[in-house]
Amino acid sequence: MEKIKINSEYITLGQFLKYANIVSSGGMVKAVLQDTKIHVNDILEARRGKKLYPGDKIVVKGIGDYRIGS
């Protein structure tokens, strides 16, 4: 499981996808959310504005498992 460190209270799922190098630009986020199953704390999520807090677990199917850290 890879840890993604943030320096703020939370980040959005769209920002996370960029921080984790899953997408190279913000424009690609919508396509990835439509084509890839992403679970946040074991719940399927497709909203790019979903807030992620330290301790949250993100599973991107076919890519990897991540945890938000502070």
C-alpha positions in Angstrom: 0.0 0.0 0.0 1.4 3.3 -1.1 1.0 6.3 1.3 0.1 9.7 -0.2 1.1 12.6 2.1 -1.0 15.7 2.2 -0.3 19.1 3.9 -3.9 20.2 4.2 -7.0 19.0 6.1 -8.2 17.1 3.0 -7.8 16.7 -0.8 -10.4 15.8 -3.4 -10.4 12.5 -5.3 -9.4 14.4 -8.4 -6.4 15.9 -6.7 -5.5 12.5 -5.3 -5.4 11.0 -8.8 -2.9 13.6 -9.8 -0.8 13.3 -6.6 -0.6 9.5 -7.1 0.4 10.0 -10.7 -2.6 8.0 -12.0 -3.5 10.9 -14.3 -1.1 13.5 -15.8 -3.7 16.3 -15.9 -6.9 17.4 -14.3 -8.7 16.9 -17.7 -8.1 13.2 -17.5 -9.8 12.7 -14.1 -13.3 12.5 -15.5 -12.4 9.8 -18.0 -10.6 7.7 -15.3 -13.5 8.0 -12.9 -15.9 6.8 -15.7 -13.6 3.9 -16.8 -12.0 2.7 -13.6 -13.6 1.4 -10.4 -12.3 3.4 -7.4 -13.2 2.5 -3.8 -12.8 4.9 -0.9 -12.9 3.1 2.4 -14.5 0.1 0.6 -17.3 2.2 -1.0 -17.4 2.7 -4.8 -16.8 6.3 -5.6 -17.1 8.3 -8.8 -17.2 11.9 -7.6 -14.0 13.8 -8.3 -14.9 16.3 -5.6 -15.1 13.5 -2.9 -13.1 14.8 0.1 -10.3 12.5 1.3 -8.9 12.8 4.8 -5.7 11.4 6.5 -6.4 7.7 7.2 -8.7 7.2 4.2 -8.0 4.1 2.1 -8.3 4.3 -1.7 -8.3 1.2 -4.0 -7.9 1.9 -7.7 -8.8 -1.3 -9.6 -5.9 -2.6 -11.7 -3.5 0.2 -10.4 -3.0 -0.1 -6.7 -3.9 0.5 -3.0 -3.3 3.9 -1.3 -3.6 5.5 2.1 -3.9 9.2 2.7 -1.3 10.4 5.3 -0.5 13.7 6.9 
